[in-house]
């Protein structure tokens, strides 16, 4: 229940978020069990802390940008927050110069009174700071709950401080641990670190919080579609990265399990295509571009616009309708790329027909 009348737009925003959470519930059946207690419920004892301190943290996909301890007795009002934002701008200038130079950095904050004060809004407009809007009346959906707080708890578990000052000057290795991000552990032969940052910015937000795991690579597991299915088909979603023999790099985010290729319709026939509108294709080299499902921008789509994934023992296909965005043969050696109606994309490599140099497929641990 939301104790306030919401606009249709606000309701739609909350609905979409609920759909994402529901999908995770479907894929992770023991989520509620893990959230409450396992293996059985126990009565918890609460221990009141003698000291309390407030820490303001700003972070992005690369890690921590700025931290500031709020002085004891200080209220975070609009006047104090303006000082914090002034310091933040300087830290962004120093630590993210590539974003600072063209004013491309975006500030995401919730709807707390200090954040939405008129003086703060004027400050942000004056300094050309883009703000990412937070869903209305959704204080429980802050990104800190999904990344920062779990990292803090993991690092500080069992640690006690005798004073606020001792906590502020705790050992520095914790900062690097907190700032770790899932893609930092990827050792790809196809994409460099900057490419991975770009790719992660295209993924659904809920997926970026999970640790990627390498499921299949032609370098280690050989070139076989059968092996591909054995290692990949039960994972959802999956991320395919292809490097051609001419060093072009492209791929696809595949929203459904590849084992769905075996599902049958009401007549007992195998379904030709499967997948959902979260599926998208992309190019990383020589140019970077994401091609989402065309249904994201229009309401009425035809069957040819919903051909996301197809597979059998002879090939796999991503995208269809007047062409195939990505097609690979049973030996995972040769393929082709064309424009297609599902993604409204150009061919992902110049020659259209390509030979695969390396294929990597990633899953996401815990999804």
N, C-alpha and C positions, 0 to 999 in steps of 0.2 A: 504494500500500500504506500502511495506517495501522498502525503498530507498537503497537496496543493494541486490546483488545476493546471495541467500542462497543455501546451499547444500541440497541434497534430505533429508538427516537426519534432518537438521534444519527445513526444510519445514514440515516434518512429525511430529516433536515435536510441532511446532506451530499449525498444523492441529488438533492434539489430544486435545490441550488446547481449541481450538475453539469449538470442539465437546462438551467438558464438559460445556462450557459457554452456548452453544446452548441448551443443555439439561435443564439447569437451566431456560433459557428463556421459554422453553416449560412448565415447572412445575410452574413457577412463572410469570404469564401473565402480571402482572402490574409492572414488574421490571423496564422497561424503564420509566414508568410514575413516579414511586417513585424516580428514579434517577434524572429526570429533575426537575419537580415541581408538586405539587398536592395541591388543586384540579385544579388550573389553573395557567398558567404562569404569573409571575410578574417580573417587571424590578428590578433587584437587585442593591443595593447601596454598593459600596466597601469602606471600611474604612482602610486606610493604617496604619500599625503598626509603632510606633516610634522606637521600639526595635526589633531586630531579633537575635536569638540565634540558634545554631545547637546542637542537642542532639544525640549522638550515643547510640543506644540501642541494646543489644543482648538478645534474649529470646528463650525459647524452650517450649515444651508442658506443662511444669510445671509452667512457668512464667518467670519473668525478672531475668536474670543472671547478667547483668552488664549495667550500664549507665555511660556515660561520656560527660560532657559539653565541647564543643570545644571552646577554648579561642577566644575572639573577635579578628578578623583580621587574625586568623589562617586558612590556607588552608589545607584541608584534602588531602595531597599528600602521596606518597608511604612511605616517611620517618616518617610522623606523624602516618600513619596507622600501621606501624610496631610496634610503641610504644603501640598503642591501642591493637594490637593482643597479645603483651607480657603481658599486664594487663589482657586481656581476659583469657589467659591460666591459670593465677593464680586464677581468679575467678571461672573457671570451676573446678580447683583442689579443691577449698574450698567448692563450693556449689553443685557440682555433682561428689563426690568422686567415686561413683560406675562406672561412665563413664570414669573418668580420669584414674583409675587404669589399665584398659585394652585398653586404647586408642580407645574407641568405640564411642566417640562423633564426630559429623559431623558438619562442618561449611557450612552454606548456605548464600551466598552473591551474589549480582548482578554483572554485568560486568563493573562496573565503572573503570576508568583508574587506580585509586589507588589500587583497588582489584586485577586487572589483571597484575600489574607490575611484572617484572621478579624477583625483589628482594623479593616481597611478596610471589610469588610462591615458591622461594627457601626456604624462612623461613618456609612455611607450610610443604614442603617436608622434610626439616631437622628435624622438630618437629613431624613428622608423623601425621599430621592433615589431616583427610579426608575432602574433599570439595565436596559438592553437587552442580553439575553444574546448572547454571541458563539458561533457554531457550535463545538462541541468539537473540539480538536485541528486547528484551521484557522488557524494563524498567518499563512498566506499569503493570507487573505481579508480583511485589514484594509482599511477604506475609504480609508485614507491612500494605499494603492497605486493607487487608481483616481482620486483627485482631488488630494490635497495634494502627493504626491511629483511627479507630472507637472507641476503648477504650479510647484513649486520649481525643477525641472530646466529648465523653459522660461525662467524669469526669470533664473536664476543661471548658465546655460550660458556657459562661457568666462570666468567671473569668478574671480579669484584674490584671496585675502586673506592679508596678511602675518601676521595674528594673529587669535586668537579675538575679541578686542575689536573689531577692524575689521569682522568679519562680523556681530557683534551690532549694530553701528551703521551698517549698510549703508543706502543711501538709502531713504527712506520710501515712494516710489512703488511699490516692489516689494510692499509689504504690501497695497496696494489691488489690485494685479494678481493676487496670490495669492488674494485674497478674492473675486474675481469669480466669478459663478455663471451657468450657461447662461441662465437666464431674465432676467438683467439686460439682455440684448440684445433682448428682445422688446418691440415697440412695438404693442401690441394696441389696437384700437378697441372691444373687447368687455370684456376683463378688466383690472382694475387690478393693481398689483404684489402686493398682499396676496392677491387671488384666485389669482394665478399661483403664489404660494408654497403656498397650500392645495392647488391642483391638482397641483403637482409632488410634494407629499408623498403623493399617491395613486398615482403612477405606479410601475411596477416599478423597483426600485432600479437595475438595470443600465441602464435607459433614461434616468434622470435625469443621467447623466454625459455624455450626448451634447448637442451644440448644436442647439437647435430651429431650424428654418427654415420660413418662411412659404411654403407651396406654392400656396395659392389663397385669394383673398378676393373677395367680390362687389364690394367697393369699387373694386378695380383690374381684375379679370378678367371682370367682368360676371356676369349671372345665367344660367348655362347648365350643365346636367348634363354635356353633351358636353365643355365646357371643364374642368369639374371632373375628369372621368376622364383627360383628356389630361395634366393637371398633377399628378394625385394617384395614379393607379392603380398605379404601379410602386413606390410607397413603402410601407414596413412598419416599424413601426406608424405610424398617423396619429392626430392629435388634432383633433377637430371642436369648434369653439366657435360657438354660435348665440346671437344677440341678437334678440329679437322686437321688433315695433313697439310693444309695451307695456313694453319694457326688461327683460323677463325673460331670464336668461342660463342656459344649460344646454348639455350636449354629450355627447360620447362619446370614449372611448379605444378605437380599433379595431385589433385585434391582427394582422390579416392584410391583404394587398394587395387593393385593390379590383378588380384585374384577375382575381382568382379567380372573379369572377362569370361568366366565360366558360368555366370548366372544365366538363368533361362527365363524367357517370358511366359505368359499364360499358355502359349501353344507348345511349349517345350523347346523352343528354339533359343540358341544363344543370342544374347543381345549384342548388336554390332558395336554400339558406343555406350559409354558410361562416364561417370564423373560429374562434377558440379561447376557452377559458375565461378568458384574460387580459382579454378585452374587458369594459368596464364603462361605465356611464352615470353622469352626475352633474348636480347643480344648483349654481349659484353665486349666483344672485340670483332671488328675495328671500332664499332660505335656502341654506345650503351642505350638501350631502349627497352621498355616494358610494354607488352601488348596484352592487355586484359581482355576478358570476354566482352563482346560487343553489347551483351545484355545489361552491362553495368550502366550504360548511358541511355538505353532506350527501353520502353516498356513492352512493346510488342515485338517478339522475335520469332523467326521461322525455325523449322526443324534443322535446316542447314546451319543455323547459328548456334546450335546446341550439341555439336559433335565434338566432345571434349577429348575422350580417350578411347582407343580401340586396340585390341591385341589378340593374337592367336599364336600358334606354334611357329608361324612363318615370319611374323613382323609385329612391330608396335607402331601406333600412329597417335599423334597428338594434334588435334585440330582438323576440321574437315569442312566440306562444303565448297565446291569449286576449286579444290586443291587440298593438299595436306601440309600443315605447317611444319611438322617434323615426321619423317618416316624412316625407320631403320629395319634392316633385314635380319634374318634369323642368325646370322653369324656375327652380328653387332660389328660389322665392318664397313658396310656401305649404306648410304642413306640419301634422302633428297629433302628439299625444303621448298615450299611453294606458298603463294598467297592463299588464304582461306577465309571463308565467311565467318567462322567462329570467332576469330581474333582480329580480322581485318588488318592483317600484317603483310609486309613485304617479305620476299624470300630472305631467310636469315643468313645466307651466305651468297657470295657473288655468282658462283657457278651453278647454284641450285642443287646439282648432284655433288655429293661430297664423300670422302673416305674418312672414317673415324680414326683419329690418332689415339685419343684417350676418351673413355666414358667413365664418369663418376656418378654414383647415385647415393644420395644422403637421405637418411630418415631422421626422426626426432625422438630422442629418448624420453619415454614417459607419456607420449601422446597416445 
